[in-house]
Every structure is written in C-alpha cells, then in structure tokens.
Amino acid sequence: MVEYLVSKLRNQFVMATLSRGYKRKTRGYALANANTTALEIGDEPMQFYLKFPDVAIAVGEQRILAIPQLLHDRPATQAIILDDAFQHRAIRAGLNILLTDYSNLFTRDFYLPTGDLRDLKSSYRRAEILIVTKCKPDLTQIEKQGLIKEINPGANQDIFFTTLVYGEMYHITTKQVFPSDTKTEILLVTGIANPRPLKKMLEEHSNSYHMLHYSDHHIFTIDDLSEIRQKFEKMETSNKIILTTEKDAVRLVKFNNEIAELPVYVIPVRHSFLFQEGERFDNRVSDFIKNFKTTS
C-alpha cells in the first residue's frame, strides 16, 4: 500500500515515507541514499528506495523524533506516509488508512500472542479509511455488503476492497522479463509472513512448484544460499527457475556474484481496487493533502 500511495502521489506532491526499519542492523534515524543496503534500513524501505529513488525514504524507531530530522533533511516535503504506524499514538496522523486481510478480518482475529492484533478492535474507529485487502478478484456485491455489515464502518469512514495482482517476472540482476507463456518448474524462495496468495497463484498458473519458506523479514545467509542451490539442483527437469518476491530480492542481491549464474526471478505484486473504486480512493487521499490545514 505504501508503494501504491507513493506511485499515485509522487507526481502531485513532494512525498516522503517513514518506516521503523524492521530487522535492520542499525538503530536510530536514517535516510536512504545510493549506498544504502537493506541491512541498514530494512527490506521494505530498501524496496521503496529502489523503486522511487527520487522520494525521501527514511527509517526511525521513534517516529516522533525521526519526523523533525526528515523535515530538516528534506524541507520541501509536503506529505509523509507513515508505514505500519496506526498503533503508535505519539504521532497524530491526519489521515489513517487501516488495512485488514480478507482471510483474517480484524473482527475475527485475536490479540497477541494468540492472534495478530496489536491494538483494541474498537480502535478501527480512529481510521478515516478502511481497506479489506487480498480479496478474491470475483468478490460479489452481496459478499461486499456482508463484509461491510460485519465491519460496521462509521458514517465518516470510507471502506474499500482490493485484490492482489501479480506482474511480470523479471531476472533479479539483469531485469530481463521471463516469457509469460513458458511452462516451467518453479522453486519458490520466500521470507514473507503470508505466502498463501502467492502459492495459490502458482498452483493456478504453473506446472508445479517447490518451496523454501523462511521467517518473515528473514536475513539470508550464505548457508541459506547453499540450501537454495541444493534444492534447485535436485529438481530433475532442466526447465526450471527460482522465484522470489521483491521484498525477498532486496535481501538476496548482496549475493550478487553467487546468484549471477542462477535463474533467479522476481515477481512484483500490487493492490488493485475492486468495484472500480480506485479513482475514488486516489481522490480521497490527494484531496486530503491538498486541503490539509494544521490546527493549533
């Protein structure tokens, strides 16, 4: 969603993003530059920087301290996207966008450690926009209305529904696109929290696939690379590739020399709004920035 917002807003406003930088090896505030690595700022911020090098991509555990530093470094900034900051009350965001997974709605979830919730369920009332993500692409109007009834948004809350759309696979180093009509066997290598949608896509569109699943935000080691290579070499067919996500790719490129000889491909993914409501969402966000006024 951060990528989606940046791609839609960067041509209208001077944008910046601020993330915690989960599982990075550094601490404190940092602003991405041409020499930055995923180990220094985290995999997702690194992914943002690689896609949008003209946008200020910053990290900092204490956002209330990082924001003044970011504005000092980039004083022309007009809007900051706070990544995964809904439960951090030290910053009062002007526009809160709350995402909830179609297969695990917050209304049905449990609090940590039993479930994934880090805040009270009633806190959803603080959000101006609610998005049900990872919906099936053929979600019906009847199902949509059932979800709206279950979530029960307030009168001033907008609710949207999105599905995942996968793009063309490209080589991790050469960026060459993999032919979409090629039938091949796949070794899926991923360290993301929920690989189910990606697995479902592969089940529907590939002959067969194998999988090496690591923990979320896993920092790949040379031993992991050896495991990947061994698993790949055991696949008997000659028509085979290694596939990973963009988030995982930024943690694998440090092995540039080692993976140069391997057919490692990356699959991008993006949000697609259902019921032709993408433009309404885009306008809702851009209008907020255009009309924003500070209050004392």
C-alpha positions as CSV (number, residue, x, y, z in Angstrom):
1,M,0.0,0.0,0.0
2,V,2.9,2.4,0.7
3,E,4.2,1.7,-2.8
4,Y,0.7,2.2,-4.3
5,L,0.3,5.6,-2.5
6,V,3.8,6.8,-3.5
7,S,3.2,5.9,-7.1
8,K,-0.1,7.8,-7.2
9,L,1.1,10.9,-5.2
10,R,4.7,11.5,-6.2
11,N,3.8,13.4,-9.3
12,Q,1.5,15.7,-7.4
13,F,3.4,16.3,-4.1
14,V,6.8,16.2,-2.6
15,M,6.5,12.9,-0.8
16,A,8.4,11.0,1.9
17,T,8.0,7.7,3.7
18,L,8.9,6.8,7.2
19,S,9.2,3.2,8.4
20,R,10.5,1.6,11.6
21,G,13.1,-0.4,9.5
22,Y,12.2,-3.8,11.0
23,K,15.1,-6.3,11.4
24,R,17.7,-3.8,10.2
25,K,21.2,-4.0,11.7
26,T,21.3,-0.3,12.6
27,R,19.4,1.9,15.1
28,G,18.1,5.5,15.0
29,Y,17.2,7.7,12.1
30,A,18.5,7.1,8.6
31,L,17.7,8.5,5.2
32,A,18.2,6.2,2.2
33,N,20.9,7.1,-0.4
34,A,22.6,5.4,-3.3
35,N,25.0,3.5,-1.0
36,T,22.3,2.2,1.4
37,T,21.6,-1.5,1.9
38,A,18.7,-3.5,3.2
39,L,20.7,-4.4,6.3
40,E,20.9,-0.7,7.2
41,I,17.3,0.3,6.6
42,G,15.3,-2.9,6.3
43,D,13.9,-4.8,3.3
44,E,10.7,-2.9,2.7
45,P,12.2,0.6,2.9
46,M,15.0,-0.6,0.6
47,Q,12.4,-1.8,-1.8
48,F,10.7,1.6,-1.7
49,Y,14.0,3.3,-2.4
50,L,14.9,1.1,-5.3
51,K,11.5,1.8,-7.0
52,F,11.3,5.5,-6.0
53,P,14.9,6.9,-5.7
54,D,13.5,10.5,-6.1
55,V,11.4,10.1,-2.9
56,A,12.8,10.6,0.6
57,I,12.8,7.1,2.2
58,A,13.6,7.3,5.9
59,V,13.6,4.9,8.9
60,G,13.5,5.5,12.6
61,E,12.1,3.6,15.6
62,Q,10.8,6.7,17.3
63,R,8.8,8.4,14.7
64,I,8.2,11.5,16.8
65,L,12.0,12.1,16.7
66,A,12.5,10.9,13.1
67,I,10.0,13.3,11.5
68,P,11.7,16.5,12.5
69,Q,15.0,15.1,11.2
70,L,13.4,14.0,8.0
71,L,11.9,17.5,7.5
72,H,15.3,19.0,8.3
73,D,16.9,16.9,5.6
74,R,14.0,17.4,3.1
75,P,12.4,20.7,4.0
76,A,10.3,20.8,0.8
77,T,8.4,17.7,1.9
78,Q,4.6,18.1,1.6
79,A,3.4,14.7,2.9
80,I,4.8,11.8,4.8
81,I,3.5,8.3,4.6
82,L,4.0,6.5,7.9
83,D,4.4,2.8,7.3
84,D,2.6,0.5,9.9
85,A,2.1,3.3,12.4
86,F,-1.6,3.1,13.3
87,Q,-1.0,1.9,16.8
88,H,1.7,4.5,17.5
89,R,-0.2,7.2,19.3
90,A,2.8,9.6,19.8
91,I,2.1,10.9,16.3
92,R,-1.4,12.1,15.4
93,A,-1.7,11.3,11.7
94,G,-4.0,13.5,9.6
95,L,-5.3,10.6,7.6
96,N,-5.4,7.0,8.9
97,I,-5.7,4.1,6.5
98,L,-6.3,0.7,8.2
99,L,-5.8,-2.5,6.2
100,T,-7.5,-5.8,7.2
101,D,-6.9,-9.1,5.4
102,Y,-10.0,-10.6,3.7
103,S,-9.0,-14.1,5.0
104,N,-8.3,-12.8,8.6
105,L,-10.5,-9.8,9.3
106,F,-9.7,-7.9,12.5
107,T,-13.3,-8.6,13.5
108,R,-12.5,-12.3,13.7
109,D,-8.9,-12.1,14.9
110,F,-7.5,-12.4,18.4
111,Y,-5.0,-10.3,20.3
112,L,-1.3,-11.2,20.6
113,P,0.1,-13.8,21.2
114,T,-3.0,-15.9,20.2
115,G,-3.7,-13.8,17.1
116,D,-2.2,-10.9,15.2
117,L,-4.0,-7.9,16.8
118,R,-1.7,-5.3,18.5
119,D,-4.5,-2.8,19.3
120,L,-8.1,-2.9,20.6
121,K,-10.6,-3.9,17.9
122,S,-12.5,-0.7,18.7
123,S,-9.5,1.3,17.6
124,Y,-10.6,0.8,14.0
125,R,-13.0,3.8,14.6
126,R,-9.9,6.0,14.5
127,A,-9.3,5.3,10.9
128,E,-10.7,7.5,8.1
129,I,-10.3,4.8,5.5
130,L,-10.7,1.0,5.9
131,I,-9.4,-1.4,3.2
132,V,-10.2,-5.1,3.0
133,T,-7.1,-6.4,1.2
134,K,-6.3,-9.7,-0.6
135,C,-9.9,-10.3,-1.6
136,K,-10.7,-12.8,-4.2
137,P,-10.9,-11.0,-7.6
138,D,-14.5,-12.1,-8.2
139,L,-15.9,-10.8,-4.9
140,T,-19.6,-10.2,-5.4
141,Q,-21.7,-7.2,-4.4
142,I,-23.6,-9.4,-1.9
143,E,-20.3,-10.6,-0.3
144,K,-19.1,-7.0,-0.2
145,Q,-22.2,-5.8,1.6
146,G,-21.9,-8.7,4.1
147,L,-18.3,-7.6,4.9
148,I,-19.4,-4.0,5.3
149,K,-22.1,-5.1,7.7
150,E,-19.6,-7.2,9.7
151,I,-17.1,-4.4,9.9
152,N,-19.8,-1.8,10.6
153,P,-17.9,1.4,9.5
154,G,-18.9,4.7,10.9
155,A,-20.7,7.4,8.9
156,N,-17.4,9.2,8.3
157,Q,-15.4,6.1,7.3
158,D,-14.8,5.1,3.7
159,I,-14.4,1.4,3.1
160,F,-12.7,-0.2,0.0
161,F,-11.8,-3.7,-1.3
162,T,-8.6,-4.7,-3.0
163,T,-7.2,-7.8,-4.6
164,L,-3.6,-8.8,-5.3
165,V,-2.4,-8.5,-8.9
166,Y,1.0,-10.1,-9.9
167,G,3.1,-8.5,-12.5
168,E,5.7,-9.9,-15.0
169,M,8.5,-11.9,-13.5
170,Y,12.0,-10.3,-14.1
171,H,15.5,-11.5,-13.5
172,I,16.9,-10.3,-10.2
173,T,20.1,-8.9,-11.7
174,T,19.5,-8.3,-15.5
175,K,15.9,-7.3,-15.0
176,Q,15.0,-9.3,-18.2
177,V,11.4,-10.3,-18.2
178,F,10.6,-14.0,-18.1
179,P,8.3,-15.2,-21.0
180,S,4.8,-15.5,-19.6
181,D,3.9,-18.4,-21.9
182,T,6.8,-20.5,-20.8
183,K,5.9,-23.7,-18.9
184,T,8.5,-24.3,-16.2
185,E,9.0,-25.8,-12.8
186,I,9.5,-23.3,-10.0
187,L,11.4,-23.2,-6.7
188,L,9.7,-20.6,-4.6
189,V,12.0,-19.0,-2.1
190,T,10.4,-16.5,0.3
191,G,10.6,-15.0,3.7
192,I,7.2,-13.2,3.9
193,A,4.6,-13.6,6.6
194,N,1.8,-14.9,4.4
195,P,2.8,-16.7,1.2
196,R,-0.7,-18.2,0.7
197,P,-1.8,-15.8,-2.1
198,L,1.4,-16.4,-4.0
199,K,1.2,-20.1,-3.6
200,K,-2.4,-20.0,-4.8
201,M,-1.3,-18.1,-7.9
202,L,1.4,-20.6,-8.7
203,E,-1.0,-23.5,-8.2
204,E,-3.2,-21.9,-10.8
205,H,-0.6,-20.8,-13.4
206,S,2.5,-23.2,-13.1
207,N,3.0,-26.8,-13.9
208,S,4.4,-27.5,-10.5
209,Y,6.5,-25.8,-7.8
210,H,8.6,-26.5,-4.8
211,M,9.0,-24.1,-1.8
212,L,11.6,-23.0,0.7
213,H,9.8,-20.8,3.3
214,Y,11.8,-18.7,5.7
215,S,10.5,-16.5,8.5
216,D,9.2,-13.0,7.8
217,H,11.9,-10.5,7.0
218,H,14.5,-13.3,7.1
219,I,18.1,-12.2,6.5
220,F,19.5,-14.6,4.1
221,T,22.9,-16.2,4.8
222,I,25.5,-18.0,2.7
223,D,24.2,-21.2,4.2
224,D,20.7,-20.4,3.1
225,L,22.0,-19.8,-0.4
226,S,23.7,-23.2,-0.4
227,E,20.3,-24.7,0.7
228,I,18.6,-22.9,-2.1
229,R,21.2,-24.1,-4.6
230,Q,21.0,-27.7,-3.4
231,K,17.2,-27.8,-3.6
232,F,17.2,-26.3,-7.0
233,E,19.8,-28.8,-8.3
234,K,17.7,-31.7,-7.1
235,M,14.8,-30.6,-9.3
236,E,15.1,-33.1,-12.1
237,T,13.8,-31.1,-15.0
238,S,16.1,-28.8,-17.0
239,N,13.2,-26.2,-17.5
240,K,13.3,-24.6,-14.1
241,I,13.7,-21.3,-12.3
242,I,14.0,-19.9,-8.8
243,L,11.2,-17.4,-7.9
244,T,11.1,-14.9,-5.1
245,T,9.3,-11.7,-4.1
246,E,10.5,-8.2,-4.4
247,K,10.8,-7.9,-0.6
248,D,13.0,-11.0,-0.5
249,A,15.0,-9.9,-3.5
250,V,16.5,-6.9,-1.7
251,R,17.8,-9.3,0.9
252,L,19.3,-11.6,-1.8
253,V,21.1,-9.1,-4.0
254,K,24.0,-8.9,-1.6
255,F,24.9,-12.3,-3.1
256,N,25.1,-10.8,-6.5
257,N,28.2,-12.8,-7.6
258,E,26.9,-16.1,-6.2
259,I,23.4,-15.8,-7.8
260,A,24.5,-14.3,-11.1
261,E,24.7,-17.9,-12.6
262,L,21.3,-18.9,-11.3
263,P,18.0,-18.2,-13.0
264,V,16.6,-16.2,-10.0
265,Y,13.4,-14.3,-11.0
266,V,11.4,-11.7,-9.0
267,I,7.6,-11.4,-9.1
268,P,6.1,-8.0,-8.3
269,V,2.7,-7.6,-6.7
270,R,0.3,-4.6,-6.4
271,H,-3.1,-3.7,-5.0
272,S,-6.0,-3.5,-7.4
273,F,-9.2,-1.9,-6.2
274,L,-12.4,-3.8,-6.8
275,F,-15.7,-2.4,-8.0
276,Q,-14.0,0.3,-10.0
277,E,-13.3,2.3,-6.8
278,G,-9.6,3.0,-7.3
279,E,-10.1,6.5,-8.6
280,R,-12.4,7.4,-5.6
281,F,-9.7,6.2,-3.2
282,D,-6.9,8.1,-5.0
283,N,-9.0,11.3,-4.9
284,R,-9.8,10.8,-1.3
285,V,-6.1,10.7,-0.4
286,S,-4.9,13.5,-2.7
287,D,-7.8,15.8,-1.7
288,F,-6.8,15.3,2.0
289,I,-3.3,16.5,1.2
290,K,-4.5,19.4,-0.9
291,N,-6.9,20.7,1.7
292,F,-4.9,19.9,4.8
293,K,-4.7,22.7,7.3
294,T,-2.7,22.5,10.6
295,T,-4.6,23.1,13.8
296,S,-3.1,24.5,17.0
